[in-house]
Amino acid sequence: MSKTAMVRARVQPELKERAEQIFERLGLNTTQAITLFYRQVELRDGLPFDVAIPTATTKRTFEATDAGRDLIVCESAEEMFKALGI
């Protein structure tokens, strides 16, 4: 089947560049990546990932980690599991 429909979208140039670098690492061009996304939407009858609005707690956590607050740094998986009590 020939491709005859055109998709146009405006995105931030930096976002476009970062995404296209990832597509390249995956061996895809932008058209192939968009087609893959559309196929997944079609197959799943919806978005191929969860979309959610963060809760107030999640927002506070993101803000704290972005600011470098309340972080626990572990040197290994074993240390992390110990810190978590697992």
N, C-alpha and C positions, 0 to 999 in steps of 0.2 A: 504494500500500500504506500503510495507516495505521500510525502509530507507537504501539505498545502496550507495549513493554518499557521499563522504567525502569533507568537506570544511576545508582548512587549511589557516591560516592567521597569520602574525606576527604583534603584537601590543605592545605598551609600557606596561610593567607589571603593572604600577600604574593605567593606564587607564582600563586595564582588570579587576583589583581588584575592582575599583570603580563601573564599569558597572555591575559586577557580584553581588556586594552588592545590587544594585538597582534591578537586576533581582530577587534576593532572596526575597526582600521586596514585589515584585509583584507576588511571588509564581511561578517563572519561573526558569528553569535551562538554561544554555547557549545554548544548542541545541534547546530548545523550543523558546528562544528569537530570535535566528537566523532564525528558521523556520517561526516565526511570521513576521519577517522583509521580508523574501523572499515572503511570501504570500501577504503582502501589496504591494510589488513591482509588483507582478503579477496582483493583482486586480486593481491597479492604472495605470498600464502600464508605470511605472516610479518610481522614488524615492517617498516615502511617506512623504516627507517634502521638503520645499523650500531650494534650494542651490543657494547662491548668493555671489558675490564678494563684500565686503564692499567698499563703496565709500571713498574718501579721508576724507570727513567730519566724516563719521562713524568711521574710523580708529583713527582720532584725538580724537574723543569723548571717544572711548574705552581706549586709552592711558591715557587721562586725568582722567577718573574715576578710572582706575587701579592705578594711582599715587595719588588718593585722591584729585584731583583738581576739581574745578568748580562743586562741589556737593551741592545740596540743600536737607537738611534733614528735613523731616516733621514728627511730632509726631502722626499725625492721618490722615485719609483719608480726613476729612473735611479741615484740614490745607493744604493738598496737593492741593485739588480742589481750595481753595482760592488763593494759590500761582500761580496756573495755570489760574486764572481768570474764572473759570467755576462755 
